[in-house]
């Protein structure tokens, strides 16, 4: 069976490029919706996509997001 991490690995360059542009949470989530295993209609896959988007926005040096989640209005609105 196909593992979602392989699809994420193949599409990593476009996602990293987007993150370096300073997008909002919705843009990051939109990019991850193109990755198999990180988008609905399966609720577990959709949840994984949102979780990864939040992690990429707040837990990596790829964005200027102030994180943690409590400090970012976009993240709190999603929760």
N, CA, C and O atoms as a Tripos MOL2 file, in Angstrom:
@<TRIPOS>MOLECULE
protein
  316   315    79     0     0
PROTEIN
NO_CHARGES

@<TRIPOS>ATOM
      1 N           0.8350   -1.1890    0.0000 N.3       1 UNK1
      2 CA          0.0000    0.0000    0.0000 C.3       1 UNK1
      3 C           0.8800    1.2530    0.0000 C.2       1 UNK1
      4 O           1.9490    1.2770    0.6100 O.2       1 UNK1
      5 N           0.4200    2.2660   -0.6790 N.am      2 UNK2
      6 CA          1.1420    3.5350   -0.7550 C.3       2 UNK2
      7 C           1.1700    4.2160    0.6100 C.2       2 UNK2
      8 O           0.1400    4.3230    1.2760 O.2       2 UNK2
      9 N           2.3300    4.6690    1.0190 N.am      3 UNK3
     10 CA          2.4360    5.3990    2.2850 C.3       3 UNK3
     11 C           2.4580    6.8960    1.9890 C.2       3 UNK3
     12 O           3.2000    7.3350    1.1100 O.2       3 UNK3
     13 N           1.6550    7.6920    2.7090 N.am      4 UNK4
     14 CA          1.5750    9.1380    2.4400 C.3       4 UNK4
     15 C           2.9130    9.8690    2.5250 C.2       4 UNK4
     16 O           3.1070   10.8790    1.8490 O.2       4 UNK4
     17 N           3.8270    9.3750    3.3370 N.am      5 UNK5
     18 CA          5.1120   10.0710    3.4670 C.3       5 UNK5
     19 C           5.8830   10.0900    2.1540 C.2       5 UNK5
     20 O           6.6250   11.0380    1.8940 O.2       5 UNK5
     21 N           5.7250    9.0630    1.3190 N.am      6 UNK6
     22 CA          6.4240    9.0560    0.0290 C.3       6 UNK6
     23 C           5.8850   10.1540   -0.8740 C.2       6 UNK6
     24 O           6.6530   10.8130   -1.5750 O.2       6 UNK6
     25 N           4.5760   10.3580   -0.8650 N.am      7 UNK7
     26 CA          3.9950   11.4190   -1.6770 C.3       7 UNK7
     27 C           4.4230   12.7820   -1.1340 C.2       7 UNK7
     28 O           4.7140   13.6960   -1.9060 O.2       7 UNK7
     29 N           4.4600   12.9170    0.1820 N.am      8 UNK8
     30 CA          4.9310   14.1640    0.7950 C.3       8 UNK8
     31 C           6.3870   14.4260    0.4100 C.2       8 UNK8
     32 O           6.7580   15.5600    0.1090 O.2       8 UNK8
     33 N           7.1980   13.3920    0.4190 N.am      9 UNK9
     34 CA          8.6150   13.5290    0.0420 C.3       9 UNK9
     35 C           8.7530   14.0140   -1.3960 C.2       9 UNK9
     36 O           9.5740   14.8850   -1.6830 O.2       9 UNK9
     37 N           7.9540   13.4560   -2.2970 N.am     10 UNK10
     38 CA          8.0160   13.8540   -3.7050 C.3      10 UNK10
     39 C           7.5740   15.2980   -3.9160 C.2      10 UNK10
     40 O           8.0470   15.9570   -4.8420 O.2      10 UNK10
     41 N           6.6890   15.7920   -3.0840 N.am     11 UNK11
     42 CA          6.1410   17.1420   -3.2490 C.3      11 UNK11
     43 C           6.7550   18.1470   -2.2790 C.2      11 UNK11
     44 O           6.2660   19.2690   -2.1480 O.2      11 UNK11
     45 N           7.8120   17.7480   -1.6090 N.am     12 UNK12
     46 CA          8.4120   18.5970   -0.5780 C.3      12 UNK12
     47 C           8.9100   19.9360   -1.0940 C.2      12 UNK12
     48 O           8.7870   20.9450   -0.4000 O.2      12 UNK12
     49 N           9.4670   19.9690   -2.2920 N.am     13 UNK13
     50 CA         10.0470   21.2130   -2.8060 C.3      13 UNK13
     51 C           8.9870   22.3010   -2.9490 C.2      13 UNK13
     52 O           9.2290   23.4470   -2.5730 O.2      13 UNK13
     53 N           7.8370   21.9650   -3.4780 N.am     14 UNK14
     54 CA          6.7910   22.9770   -3.6430 C.3      14 UNK14
     55 C           6.2550   23.4350   -2.2890 C.2      14 UNK14
     56 O           5.9120   24.6060   -2.1250 O.2      14 UNK14
     57 N           6.1800   22.5340   -1.3280 N.am     15 UNK15
     58 CA          5.6920   22.9130    0.0020 C.3      15 UNK15
     59 C           6.7110   23.7910    0.7140 C.2      15 UNK15
     60 O           6.3370   24.7930    1.3240 O.2      15 UNK15
     61 N           7.9740   23.4400    0.6500 N.am     16 UNK16
     62 CA          9.0190   24.2600    1.2820 C.3      16 UNK16
     63 C           9.0880   25.6370    0.6180 C.2      16 UNK16
     64 O           9.2210   26.6470    1.3090 O.2      16 UNK16
     65 N           9.0010   25.6880   -0.6950 N.am     17 UNK17
     66 CA          9.0160   26.9770   -1.3990 C.3      17 UNK17
     67 C           7.8630   27.8550   -0.9450 C.2      17 UNK17
     68 O           8.0360   29.0560   -0.7370 O.2      17 UNK17
     69 N           6.6990   27.2670   -0.7910 N.am     18 UNK18
     70 CA          5.5440   28.0170   -0.3130 C.3      18 UNK18
     71 C           5.7790   28.5410    1.0930 C.2      18 UNK18
     72 O           5.4930   29.7040    1.3770 O.2      18 UNK18
     73 N           6.3000   27.6920    1.9810 N.am     19 UNK19
     74 CA          6.5490   28.1130    3.3600 C.3      19 UNK19
     75 C           7.5310   29.2760    3.4270 C.2      19 UNK19
     76 O           7.3770   30.1680    4.2610 O.2      19 UNK19
     77 N           8.5190   29.2740    2.5730 N.am     20 UNK20
     78 CA          9.5080   30.3530    2.5750 C.3      20 UNK20
     79 C           8.9300   31.6760    2.0910 C.2      20 UNK20
     80 O           9.5150   32.7310    2.3340 O.2      20 UNK20
     81 N           7.7850   31.6300    1.4080 N.am     21 UNK21
     82 CA          7.1140   32.8510    0.9590 C.3      21 UNK21
     83 C           6.3100   33.5130    2.0780 C.2      21 UNK21
     84 O           5.8520   34.6450    1.9220 O.2      21 UNK21
     85 N           6.1350   32.8220    3.1970 N.am     22 UNK22
     86 CA          5.4010   33.3900    4.3230 C.3      22 UNK22
     87 C           3.8960   33.3150    4.1840 C.2      22 UNK22
     88 O           3.2140   34.3180    4.3950 O.2      22 UNK22
     89 N           3.3560   32.1620    3.8360 N.am     23 UNK23
     90 CA          1.9120   32.0400    3.6270 C.3      23 UNK23
     91 C           1.1430   31.9770    4.9480 C.2      23 UNK23
     92 O           1.7310   31.9010    6.0260 O.2      23 UNK23
     93 N          -0.1560   32.0090    4.8350 N.am     24 UNK24
     94 CA         -1.0180   31.7840    5.9810 C.3      24 UNK24
     95 C          -1.3320   30.2980    6.1060 C.2      24 UNK24
     96 O          -0.9540   29.4940    5.2540 O.2      24 UNK24
     97 N          -2.0170   29.9590    7.1620 N.am     25 UNK25
     98 CA         -2.3610   28.5710    7.4240 C.3      25 UNK25
     99 C          -3.1910   27.9700    6.2900 C.2      25 UNK25
    100 O          -2.9870   26.8150    5.9160 O.2      25 UNK25
    101 N          -4.1240   28.7470    5.7450 N.am     26 UNK26
    102 CA         -4.9710   28.2270    4.6660 C.3      26 UNK26
    103 C          -4.1630   27.8680    3.4250 C.2      26 UNK26
    104 O          -4.4610   26.8760    2.7600 O.2      26 UNK26
    105 N          -3.1520   28.6550    3.1090 N.am     27 UNK27
    106 CA         -2.3240   28.3560    1.9370 C.3      27 UNK27
    107 C          -1.5030   27.0860    2.1450 C.2      27 UNK27
    108 O          -1.3570   26.2730    1.2320 O.2      27 UNK27
    109 N          -0.9730   26.9270    3.3480 N.am     28 UNK28
    110 CA         -0.2010   25.7170    3.6450 C.3      28 UNK28
    111 C          -1.1190   24.5030    3.5950 C.2      28 UNK28
    112 O          -0.7550   23.4590    3.0540 O.2      28 UNK28
    113 N          -2.3050   24.6470    4.1590 N.am     29 UNK29
    114 CA         -3.2680   23.5480    4.1250 C.3      29 UNK29
    115 C          -3.6520   23.2170    2.6870 C.2      29 UNK29
    116 O          -3.7910   22.0440    2.3390 O.2      29 UNK29
    117 N          -3.8240   24.2340    1.8490 N.am     30 UNK30
    118 CA         -4.1480   24.0040    0.4460 C.3      30 UNK30
    119 C          -3.0640   23.2170   -0.2710 C.2      30 UNK30
    120 O          -3.3630   22.3370   -1.0780 O.2      30 UNK30
    121 N          -1.8160   23.5270    0.0190 N.am     31 UNK31
    122 CA         -0.7070   22.7920   -0.5980 C.3      31 UNK31
    123 C          -0.6990   21.3450   -0.1390 C.2      31 UNK31
    124 O          -0.4400   20.4420   -0.9340 O.2      31 UNK31
    125 N          -0.9800   21.1170    1.1350 N.am     32 UNK32
    126 CA         -0.9830   19.7530    1.6610 C.3      32 UNK32
    127 C          -2.1730   18.9480    1.1470 C.2      32 UNK32
    128 O          -2.1410   17.7180    1.1740 O.2      32 UNK32
    129 N          -3.2070   19.6140    0.6860 N.am     33 UNK33
    130 CA         -4.3540   18.8930    0.1310 C.3      33 UNK33
    131 C          -3.9840   18.2040   -1.1840 C.2      33 UNK33
    132 O          -4.7120   17.3310   -1.6580 O.2      33 UNK33
    133 N          -2.8610   18.5950   -1.7640 N.am     34 UNK34
    134 CA         -2.3760   17.9650   -2.9880 C.3      34 UNK34
    135 C          -1.5530   16.7140   -2.7040 C.2      34 UNK34
    136 O          -1.1490   16.0050   -3.6260 O.2      34 UNK34
    137 N          -1.3090   16.4500   -1.4300 N.am     35 UNK35
    138 CA         -0.5000   15.3020   -1.0240 C.3      35 UNK35
    139 C          -1.4210   14.1770   -0.5660 C.2      35 UNK35
    140 O          -2.2360   14.3660    0.3370 O.2      35 UNK35
    141 N          -1.2950   13.0300   -1.1760 N.am     36 UNK36
    142 CA         -2.1180   11.8790   -0.8230 C.3      36 UNK36
    143 C          -1.8890   11.5180    0.6420 C.2      36 UNK36
    144 O          -0.7500   11.4070    1.0950 O.2      36 UNK36
    145 N          -2.9830   11.3360    1.3740 N.am     37 UNK37
    146 CA         -2.9010   10.9530    2.7770 C.3      37 UNK37
    147 C          -3.0080   12.1150    3.7420 C.2      37 UNK37
    148 O          -3.0190   11.9110    4.9560 O.2      37 UNK37
    149 N          -3.0890   13.3410    3.2200 N.am     38 UNK38
    150 CA         -3.1710   14.5110    4.0870 C.3      38 UNK38
    151 C          -4.3760   15.3900    3.7520 C.2      38 UNK38
    152 O          -4.3660   16.5920    4.0180 O.2      38 UNK38
    153 N          -5.4130   14.7860    3.1650 N.am     39 UNK39
    154 CA         -6.6210   15.5300    2.8190 C.3      39 UNK39
    155 C          -7.8260   14.6080    2.8930 C.2      39 UNK39
    156 O          -7.6900   13.3880    2.7900 O.2      39 UNK39
    157 N          -9.0130   15.1960    3.0730 N.am     40 UNK40
    158 CA        -10.2650   14.4410    3.1310 C.3      40 UNK40
    159 C         -10.5450   13.7630    1.8110 C.2      40 UNK40
    160 O          -9.7780   13.9470    0.8660 O.2      40 UNK40
    161 N         -11.5720   13.0120    1.7040 N.am     41 UNK41
    162 CA        -12.7500   12.9810    2.5670 C.3      41 UNK41
    163 C         -12.5840   12.1340    3.8330 C.2      41 UNK41
    164 O         -13.4210   12.2170    4.7310 O.2      41 UNK41
    165 N         -11.5390   11.3340    3.9250 N.am     42 UNK42
    166 CA        -11.3160   10.5510    5.1390 C.3      42 UNK42
    167 C         -10.9900   11.5040    6.2910 C.2      42 UNK42
    168 O         -10.0330   12.2720    6.1870 O.2      42 UNK42
    169 N         -11.7590   11.4770    7.3880 N.am     43 UNK43
    170 CA        -11.5240   12.4230    8.4860 C.3      43 UNK43
    171 C         -10.1420   12.2840    9.1360 C.2      43 UNK43
    172 O          -9.5660   13.2750    9.5830 O.2      43 UNK43
    173 N          -9.6160   11.0710    9.1900 N.am     44 UNK44
    174 CA         -8.2820   10.8840    9.7810 C.3      44 UNK44
    175 C          -7.2000   11.5270    8.9120 C.2      44 UNK44
    176 O          -6.2740   12.1540    9.4260 O.2      44 UNK44
    177 N          -7.3230   11.3680    7.6030 N.am     45 UNK45
    178 CA         -6.3530   11.9910    6.7010 C.3      45 UNK45
    179 C          -6.4800   13.5110    6.7400 C.2      45 UNK45
    180 O          -5.4750   14.2210    6.7070 O.2      45 UNK45
    181 N          -7.7050   14.0060    6.8110 N.am     46 UNK46
    182 CA         -7.9160   15.4490    6.8950 C.3      46 UNK46
    183 C          -7.3040   16.0130    8.1730 C.2      46 UNK46
    184 O          -6.6820   17.0760    8.1490 O.2      46 UNK46
    185 N          -7.4760   15.3090    9.2790 N.am     47 UNK47
    186 CA         -6.9020   15.7280   10.5620 C.3      47 UNK47
    187 C          -5.3770   15.7230   10.4920 C.2      47 UNK47
    188 O          -4.7270   16.6230   11.0230 O.2      47 UNK47
    189 N          -4.8060   14.7110    9.8380 N.am     48 UNK48
    190 CA         -3.3500   14.6640    9.6630 C.3      48 UNK48
    191 C          -2.8560   15.8690    8.8660 C.2      48 UNK48
    192 O          -1.8180   16.4480    9.1850 O.2      48 UNK48
    193 N          -3.6020   16.2410    7.8320 N.am     49 UNK49
    194 CA         -3.2330   17.4040    7.0260 C.3      49 UNK49
    195 C          -3.2380   18.6850    7.8290 C.2      49 UNK49
    196 O          -2.3080   19.4870    7.7330 O.2      49 UNK49
    197 N          -4.2840   18.8860    8.6250 N.am     50 UNK50
    198 CA         -4.3400   20.0880    9.4660 C.3      50 UNK50
    199 C          -3.2220   20.0770   10.5060 C.2      50 UNK50
    200 O          -2.5960   21.1040   10.7660 O.2      50 UNK50
    201 N          -2.9800   18.9150   11.0930 N.am     51 UNK51
    202 CA         -1.9140   18.8240   12.0940 C.3      51 UNK51
    203 C          -0.5540   19.1380   11.5070 C.2      51 UNK51
    204 O           0.2430   19.8510   12.1160 O.2      51 UNK51
    205 N          -0.2840   18.6050   10.3200 N.am     52 UNK52
    206 CA          0.9970   18.8830    9.6710 C.3      52 UNK52
    207 C           1.1000   20.3560    9.2800 C.2      52 UNK52
    208 O           2.1660   20.9560    9.4180 O.2      52 UNK52
    209 N           0.0180   20.9360    8.8010 N.am     53 UNK53
    210 CA          0.0310   22.3620    8.4490 C.3      53 UNK53
    211 C           0.3620   23.2120    9.6760 C.2      53 UNK53
    212 O           1.1760   24.1310    9.5930 O.2      53 UNK53
    213 N          -0.2660   22.9070   10.8130 N.am     54 UNK54
    214 CA          0.0280   23.6450   12.0470 C.3      54 UNK54
    215 C           1.4770   23.4570   12.4670 C.2      54 UNK54
    216 O           2.1400   24.4150   12.8650 O.2      54 UNK54
    217 N           1.9710   22.2270   12.3800 N.am     55 UNK55
    218 CA          3.3670   21.9650   12.7440 C.3      55 UNK55
    219 C           4.3270   22.7420   11.8440 C.2      55 UNK55
    220 O           5.2910   23.3390   12.3230 O.2      55 UNK55
    221 N           4.0610   22.7310   10.5530 N.am     56 UNK56
    222 CA          4.9410   23.4350    9.6210 C.3      56 UNK56
    223 C           4.9120   24.9400    9.8510 C.2      56 UNK56
    224 O           5.9190   25.6220    9.6540 O.2      56 UNK56
    225 N           3.7630   25.4570   10.2680 N.am     57 UNK57
    226 CA          3.6350   26.8980   10.4980 C.3      57 UNK57
    227 C           4.2530   27.3390   11.8200 C.2      57 UNK57
    228 O           4.6900   28.4840   11.9370 O.2      57 UNK57
    229 N           4.2990   26.4630   12.8130 N.am     58 UNK58
    230 CA          4.7080   26.9010   14.1490 C.3      58 UNK58
    231 C           5.9600   26.2280   14.6930 C.2      58 UNK58
    232 O           6.5920   26.7600   15.6050 O.2      58 UNK58
    233 N           6.3300   25.0750   14.1590 N.am     59 UNK59
    234 CA          7.4080   24.2970   14.7760 C.3      59 UNK59
    235 C           8.6490   24.1650   13.9130 C.2      59 UNK59
    236 O           9.5580   23.4100   14.2570 O.2      59 UNK59
    237 N           8.7050   24.8690   12.8190 N.am     60 UNK60
    238 CA          9.8670   24.7630   11.9400 C.3      60 UNK60
    239 C          10.4560   26.1410   11.6860 C.2      60 UNK60
    240 O           9.7580   27.1460   11.8220 O.2      60 UNK60
    241 N          11.7120   26.2010   11.3260 N.am     61 UNK61
    242 CA         12.3320   27.4900   11.0010 C.3      61 UNK61
    243 C          11.9840   27.9690    9.5880 C.2      61 UNK61
    244 O          12.5820   28.9290    9.1010 O.2      61 UNK61
    245 N          11.0210   27.3110    8.9210 N.am     62 UNK62
    246 CA         10.6890   27.6790    7.5530 C.3      62 UNK62
    247 C           9.7510   28.8780    7.4730 C.2      62 UNK62
    248 O           9.5740   29.4460    6.3950 O.2      62 UNK62
    249 N           9.1500   29.2730    8.5850 N.am     63 UNK63
    250 CA          8.2340   30.4170    8.5680 C.3      63 UNK63
    251 C           8.6130   31.3890    9.6650 C.2      63 UNK63
    252 O           9.3940   31.0660   10.5600 O.2      63 UNK63
    253 N           8.0540   32.5760    9.5860 N.am     64 UNK64
    254 CA          8.2690   33.5960   10.6110 C.3      64 UNK64
    255 C           7.1330   33.6140   11.6220 C.2      64 UNK64
    256 O           7.0140   34.5570   12.4040 O.2      64 UNK64
    257 N           6.3020   32.5880   11.6140 N.am     65 UNK65
    258 CA          5.1750   32.5070   12.5240 C.3      65 UNK65
    259 C           5.6970   32.5030   13.9500 C.2      65 UNK65
    260 O           6.6270   31.7630   14.2730 O.2      65 UNK65
    261 N           5.1020   33.3270   14.8040 N.am     66 UNK66
    262 CA          5.5580   33.4480   16.1810 C.3      66 UNK66
    263 C           5.2890   32.2510   17.0500 C.2      66 UNK66
    264 O           5.9640   32.0700   18.0640 O.2      66 UNK66
    265 N           4.2710   31.3740   16.6710 N.am     67 UNK67
    266 CA          3.9500   30.2200   17.4980 C.3      67 UNK67
    267 C           4.2300   30.5200   18.9590 C.2      67 UNK67
    268 O           4.7170   31.6210   19.2150 O.2      67 UNK67
    269 N           3.9950   29.7170   19.8930 N.am     68 UNK68
    270 CA          3.2380   28.4860   19.7950 C.3      68 UNK68
    271 C           1.7780   28.7400   19.4610 C.2      68 UNK68
    272 O           1.3760   29.8810   19.2320 O.2      68 UNK68
    273 N           1.0050   27.7020   19.4350 N.am     69 UNK69
    274 CA         -0.3640   27.7830   18.9440 C.3      69 UNK69
    275 C          -1.1580   28.8710   19.6530 C.2      69 UNK69
    276 O          -1.9550   29.5520   19.0090 O.2      69 UNK69
    277 N          -0.9730   29.0560   20.9390 N.am     70 UNK70
    278 CA         -1.7590   30.0530   21.6830 C.3      70 UNK70
    279 C          -1.5000   31.4730   21.2040 C.2      70 UNK70
    280 O          -2.3450   32.3440   21.4110 O.2      70 UNK70
    281 N          -0.3740   31.7330   20.5780 N.am     71 UNK71
    282 CA         -0.0280   33.0870   20.1710 C.3      71 UNK71
    283 C          -0.4730   33.4140   18.7590 C.2      71 UNK71
    284 O          -0.3920   34.5740   18.3550 O.2      71 UNK71
    285 N          -0.9330   32.4540   18.0050 N.am     72 UNK72
    286 CA         -1.2550   32.6730   16.6030 C.3      72 UNK72
    287 C          -2.7620   32.6010   16.3930 C.2      72 UNK72
    288 O          -3.3650   31.5450   16.5850 O.2      72 UNK72
    289 N          -3.3640   33.6980   16.0060 N.am     73 UNK73
    290 CA         -4.8060   33.7620   15.8230 C.3      73 UNK73
    291 C          -5.3250   32.7460   14.8260 C.2      73 UNK73
    292 O          -6.3890   32.1680   15.0450 O.2      73 UNK73
    293 N          -4.6020   32.5080   13.7280 N.am     74 UNK74
    294 CA         -5.0470   31.5370   12.7330 C.3      74 UNK74
    295 C          -5.1300   30.1350   13.3470 C.2      74 UNK74
    296 O          -6.0820   29.3940   13.1010 O.2      74 UNK74
    297 N          -4.1400   29.7910   14.1340 N.am     75 UNK75
    298 CA         -4.1060   28.4650   14.7270 C.3      75 UNK75
    299 C          -5.2360   28.3020   15.7410 C.2      75 UNK75
    300 O          -5.9010   27.2670   15.7670 O.2      75 UNK75
    301 N          -5.4550   29.3110   16.5690 N.am     76 UNK76
    302 CA         -6.5070   29.2550   17.5820 C.3      76 UNK76
    303 C          -7.8700   29.1910   16.9190 C.2      76 UNK76
    304 O          -8.7450   28.4590   17.3840 O.2      76 UNK76
    305 N          -8.0720   29.9400   15.8410 N.am     77 UNK77
    306 CA         -9.3500   29.9070   15.1280 C.3      77 UNK77
    307 C          -9.6170   28.5130   14.5790 C.2      77 UNK77
    308 O         -10.7590   28.0550   14.5840 O.2      77 UNK77
    309 N          -8.5720   27.8320   14.1040 N.am     78 UNK78
    310 CA         -8.7670   26.4950   13.5700 C.3      78 UNK78
    311 C          -9.1400   25.5190   14.6760 C.2      78 UNK78
    312 O         -10.0020   24.6610   14.4900 O.2      78 UNK78
    313 N          -8.4770   25.6540   15.8440 N.am     79 UNK79
    314 CA         -8.7430   24.7270   16.9490 C.3      79 UNK79
    315 C         -10.1540   24.9010   17.4390 C.2      79 UNK79
    316 O         -10.5750   24.2110   18.3680 O.2      79 UNK79
@<TRIPOS>BOND
     1     1     2 1
     2     2     3 1
     3     3     4 2
     4     3     5 am
     5     5     6 1
     6     6     7 1
     7     7     8 2
     8     7     9 am
     9     9    10 1
    10    10    11 1
    11    11    12 2
    12    11    13 am
    13    13    14 1
    14    14    15 1
    15    15    16 2
    16    15    17 am
    17    17    18 1
    18    18    19 1
    19    19    20 2
    20    19    21 am
    21    21    22 1
    22    22    23 1
    23    23    24 2
    24    23    25 am
    25    25    26 1
    26    26    27 1
    27    27    28 2
    28    27    29 am
    29    29    30 1
    30    30    31 1
    31    31    32 2
    32    31    33 am
    33    33    34 1
    34    34    35 1
    35    35    36 2
    36    35    37 am
    37    37    38 1
    38    38    39 1
    39    39    40 2
    40    39    41 am
    41    41    42 1
    42    42    43 1
    43    43    44 2
    44    43    45 am
    45    45    46 1
    46    46    47 1
    47    47    48 2
    48    47    49 am
    49    49    50 1
    50    50    51 1
    51    51    52 2
    52    51    53 am
    53    53    54 1
    54    54    55 1
    55    55    56 2
    56    55    57 am
    57    57    58 1
    58    58    59 1
    59    59    60 2
    60    59    61 am
    61    61    62 1
    62    62    63 1
    63    63    64 2
    64    63    65 am
    65    65    66 1
    66    66    67 1
    67    67    68 2
    68    67    69 am
    69    69    70 1
    70    70    71 1
    71    71    72 2
    72    71    73 am
    73    73    74 1
    74    74    75 1
    75    75    76 2
    76    75    77 am
    77    77    78 1
    78    78    79 1
    79    79    80 2
    80    79    81 am
    81    81    82 1
    82    82    83 1
    83    83    84 2
    84    83    85 am
    85    85    86 1
    86    86    87 1
    87    87    88 2
    88    87    89 am
    89    89    90 1
    90    90    91 1
    91    91    92 2
    92    91    93 am
    93    93    94 1
    94    94    95 1
    95    95    96 2
    96    95    97 am
    97    97    98 1
    98    98    99 1
    99    99   100 2
   100    99   101 am
   101   101   102 1
   102   102   103 1
   103   103   104 2
   104   103   105 am
   105   105   106 1
   106   106   107 1
   107   107   108 2
   108   107   109 am
   109   109   110 1
   110   110   111 1
   111   111   112 2
   112   111   113 am
   113   113   114 1
   114   114   115 1
   115   115   116 2
   116   115   117 am
   117   117   118 1
   118   118   119 1
   119   119   120 2
   120   119   121 am
   121   121   122 1
   122   122   123 1
   123   123   124 2
   124   123   125 am
   125   125   126 1
   126   126   127 1
   127   127   128 2
   128   127   129 am
   129   129   130 1
   130   130   131 1
   131   131   132 2
   132   131   133 am
   133   133   134 1
   134   134   135 1
   135   135   136 2
   136   135   137 am
   137   137   138 1
   138   138   139 1
   139   139   140 2
   140   139   141 am
   141   141   142 1
   142   142   143 1
   143   143   144 2
   144   143   145 am
   145   145   146 1
   146   146   147 1
   147   147   148 2
   148   147   149 am
   149   149   150 1
   150   150   151 1
   151   151   152 2
   152   151   153 am
   153   153   154 1
   154   154   155 1
   155   155   156 2
   156   155   157 am
   157   157   158 1
   158   158   159 1
   159   159   160 2
   160   159   161 am
   161   161   162 1
   162   162   163 1
   163   163   164 2
   164   163   165 am
   165   165   166 1
   166   166   167 1
   167   167   168 2
   168   167   169 am
   169   169   170 1
   170   170   171 1
   171   171   172 2
   172   171   173 am
   173   173   174 1
   174   174   175 1
   175   175   176 2
   176   175   177 am
   177   177   178 1
   178   178   179 1
   179   179   180 2
   180   179   181 am
   181   181   182 1
   182   182   183 1
   183   183   184 2
   184   183   185 am
   185   185   186 1
   186   186   187 1
   187   187   188 2
   188   187   189 am
   189   189   190 1
   190   190   191 1
   191   191   192 2
   192   191   193 am
   193   193   194 1
   194   194   195 1
   195   195   196 2
   196   195   197 am
   197   197   198 1
   198   198   199 1
   199   199   200 2
   200   199   201 am
   201   201   202 1
   202   202   203 1
   203   203   204 2
   204   203   205 am
   205   205   206 1
   206   206   207 1
   207   207   208 2
   208   207   209 am
   209   209   210 1
   210   210   211 1
   211   211   212 2
   212   211   213 am
   213   213   214 1
   214   214   215 1
   215   215   216 2
   216   215   217 am
   217   217   218 1
   218   218   219 1
   219   219   220 2
   220   219   221 am
   221   221   222 1
   222   222   223 1
   223   223   224 2
   224   223   225 am
   225   225   226 1
   226   226   227 1
   227   227   228 2
   228   227   229 am
   229   229   230 1
   230   230   231 1
   231   231   232 2
   232   231   233 am
   233   233   234 1
   234   234   235 1
   235   235   236 2
   236   235   237 am
   237   237   238 1
   238   238   239 1
   239   239   240 2
   240   239   241 am
   241   241   242 1
   242   242   243 1
   243   243   244 2
   244   243   245 am
   245   245   246 1
   246   246   247 1
   247   247   248 2
   248   247   249 am
   249   249   250 1
   250   250   251 1
   251   251   252 2
   252   251   253 am
   253   253   254 1
   254   254   255 1
   255   255   256 2
   256   255   257 am
   257   257   258 1
   258   258   259 1
   259   259   260 2
   260   259   261 am
   261   261   262 1
   262   262   263 1
   263   263   264 2
   264   263   265 am
   265   265   266 1
   266   266   267 1
   267   267   268 2
   268   267   269 am
   269   269   270 1
   270   270   271 1
   271   271   272 2
   272   271   273 am
   273   273   274 1
   274   274   275 1
   275   275   276 2
   276   275   277 am
   277   277   278 1
   278   278   279 1
   279   279   280 2
   280   279   281 am
   281   281   282 1
   282   282   283 1
   283   283   284 2
   284   283   285 am
   285   285   286 1
   286   286   287 1
   287   287   288 2
   288   287   289 am
   289   289   290 1
   290   290   291 1
   291   291   292 2
   292   291   293 am
   293   293   294 1
   294   294   295 1
   295   295   296 2
   296   295   297 am
   297   297   298 1
   298   298   299 1
   299   299   300 2
   300   299   301 am
   301   301   302 1
   302   302   303 1
   303   303   304 2
   304   303   305 am
   305   305   306 1
   306   306   307 1
   307   307   308 2
   308   307   309 am
   309   309   310 1
   310   310   311 1
   311   311   312 2
   312   311   313 am
   313   313   314 1
   314   314   315 1
   315   315   316 2
@<TRIPOS>SUBSTRUCTURE
     1 UNK1         2 RESIDUE 1 A UNK
     2 UNK2         6 RESIDUE 1 A UNK
     3 UNK3        10 RESIDUE 1 A UNK
     4 UNK4        14 RESIDUE 1 A UNK
     5 UNK5        18 RESIDUE 1 A UNK
     6 UNK6        22 RESIDUE 1 A UNK
     7 UNK7        26 RESIDUE 1 A UNK
     8 UNK8        30 RESIDUE 1 A UNK
     9 UNK9        34 RESIDUE 1 A UNK
    10 UNK10       38 RESIDUE 1 A UNK
    11 UNK11       42 RESIDUE 1 A UNK
    12 UNK12       46 RESIDUE 1 A UNK
    13 UNK13       50 RESIDUE 1 A UNK
    14 UNK14       54 RESIDUE 1 A UNK
    15 UNK15       58 RESIDUE 1 A UNK
    16 UNK16       62 RESIDUE 1 A UNK
    17 UNK17       66 RESIDUE 1 A UNK
    18 UNK18       70 RESIDUE 1 A UNK
    19 UNK19       74 RESIDUE 1 A UNK
    20 UNK20       78 RESIDUE 1 A UNK
    21 UNK21       82 RESIDUE 1 A UNK
    22 UNK22       86 RESIDUE 1 A UNK
    23 UNK23       90 RESIDUE 1 A UNK
    24 UNK24       94 RESIDUE 1 A UNK
    25 UNK25       98 RESIDUE 1 A UNK
    26 UNK26      102 RESIDUE 1 A UNK
    27 UNK27      106 RESIDUE 1 A UNK
    28 UNK28      110 RESIDUE 1 A UNK
    29 UNK29      114 RESIDUE 1 A UNK
    30 UNK30      118 RESIDUE 1 A UNK
    31 UNK31      122 RESIDUE 1 A UNK
    32 UNK32      126 RESIDUE 1 A UNK
    33 UNK33      130 RESIDUE 1 A UNK
    34 UNK34      134 RESIDUE 1 A UNK
    35 UNK35      138 RESIDUE 1 A UNK
    36 UNK36      142 RESIDUE 1 A UNK
    37 UNK37      146 RESIDUE 1 A UNK
    38 UNK38      150 RESIDUE 1 A UNK
    39 UNK39      154 RESIDUE 1 A UNK
    40 UNK40      158 RESIDUE 1 A UNK
    41 UNK41      162 RESIDUE 1 A UNK
    42 UNK42      166 RESIDUE 1 A UNK
    43 UNK43      170 RESIDUE 1 A UNK
    44 UNK44      174 RESIDUE 1 A UNK
    45 UNK45      178 RESIDUE 1 A UNK
    46 UNK46      182 RESIDUE 1 A UNK
    47 UNK47      186 RESIDUE 1 A UNK
    48 UNK48      190 RESIDUE 1 A UNK
    49 UNK49      194 RESIDUE 1 A UNK
    50 UNK50      198 RESIDUE 1 A UNK
    51 UNK51      202 RESIDUE 1 A UNK
    52 UNK52      206 RESIDUE 1 A UNK
    53 UNK53      210 RESIDUE 1 A UNK
    54 UNK54      214 RESIDUE 1 A UNK
    55 UNK55      218 RESIDUE 1 A UNK
    56 UNK56      222 RESIDUE 1 A UNK
    57 UNK57      226 RESIDUE 1 A UNK
    58 UNK58      230 RESIDUE 1 A UNK
    59 UNK59      234 RESIDUE 1 A UNK
    60 UNK60      238 RESIDUE 1 A UNK
    61 UNK61      242 RESIDUE 1 A UNK
    62 UNK62      246 RESIDUE 1 A UNK
    63 UNK63      250 RESIDUE 1 A UNK
    64 UNK64      254 RESIDUE 1 A UNK
    65 UNK65      258 RESIDUE 1 A UNK
    66 UNK66      262 RESIDUE 1 A UNK
    67 UNK67      266 RESIDUE 1 A UNK
    68 UNK68      270 RESIDUE 1 A UNK
    69 UNK69      274 RESIDUE 1 A UNK
    70 UNK70      278 RESIDUE 1 A UNK
    71 UNK71      282 RESIDUE 1 A UNK
    72 UNK72      286 RESIDUE 1 A UNK
    73 UNK73      290 RESIDUE 1 A UNK
    74 UNK74      294 RESIDUE 1 A UNK
    75 UNK75      298 RESIDUE 1 A UNK
    76 UNK76      302 RESIDUE 1 A UNK
    77 UNK77      306 RESIDUE 1 A UNK
    78 UNK78      310 RESIDUE 1 A UNK
    79 UNK79      314 RESIDUE 1 A UNK
